[in-house]
Each structure stands twice: as structure tokens, then as C-alpha cells.
Amino acid sequence: MPHLPSLPENAHLSDLFTRHPKGVEPLMRYTDDVLRGPGALSVADRELIATYVSGLNACKFCFDSHLVYAELFGIEPGLVKTLLDDPDKALVSASMRALLVYVKKLNTLPSRIVSADAKAVIDAGNSEEALFEAVQVSSLFNMMNRLIEGAGVNFDYHAAPEAHPAHQSNPDAHASSYAAFGKRVAAMAAKDT
């Protein structure tokens, strides 16, 4: 059940952002930059990190939504679940494993990150740019997970997979999907006022 009384039962992120549109458009542009813009990490890798962080935070809405995107962009089905359940068995590169170890520590104990943690990521073959992108994705999804959970967004993509924007789609259709979502929400919010 949503925590905010203005949200409908089975509330979606669009319901929350339509009702409370302040800052949505710049947030969605930033999300596009972080997840879809050019970078050292592939879009698939960034979506993997977003999904992993959402799983660590037990944010079902973000986890289910970004798992679809991660797999759409090339992440093997089942990989994220393995990373969460038994990370040592997950088939990921040494460089990705190092990033995920860093992200997990940042997610749970941010004040305990030390230079040696960053050095381990770079020594595993990642650039500083890749590390910073992982930090950006992790930070963004910690914020988004808290927005979702704090407001009680509870839409279930398992119950309605056809409702996901990437359902039966291809990666090219989602090159700037977050910014477009922000514009749609802003237009809906303006119409409602």
C-alpha cells in the first residue's frame, strides 16, 4: 500500500512524480546522463550496477524495473540474482567484480571507503572514470530507492510485465528513455493543475 495518501493503490513512479513533479525533469536528465550517456562502462554494466544496488536495498520496484533493462542491454538472465545470493559464484569479469565489491561497501558502509578500496578497483583493470561512473550509479539508486520506498511506490512488474516500457523492445528504443519519461511526467503534472 502506498504511504502517501494521494497515490493510488498499485502506485507507479509516474504516479508519484505526476503528483510531486518538483525537480523531476532535471533528475531524469541526470539519470539519462548517468545510465545512458557515453561512458567508460557500458549501458548494460551501469544497469547491472543499478539493479544490484536496488537488490541490496531490497527496493522491489527499482530492482524489477532495472533488471528488465539490464537484460535488454545484454546482462545474462539470472546473473543479478546470483550476485545477490552467492557473489562468488557469479560469472563476472575481475574488473566488474571489483566494482561491485566497491559499490556494495559504498552502499552499506560509505564512511568506511578508503583509498585502498579505490586502488583495488583500478588494479583490477578499471579506469578512474569507470569507478566514478559506478559511484554515480550507486548514489543515484540509493536516492531513487529511498524515494520509492519512502513514498510507498508498489507497482509490480511481475504481475504486469507488459506495462514495462522495455517489454518486447530493443535497446535502441531506450537511448534516452529517462529524459523522455521526465518530460511526459511534467506534461501530465501540468495538465492536472
Beta strands, then each sheet from edge to edge (+ up, - down):
end
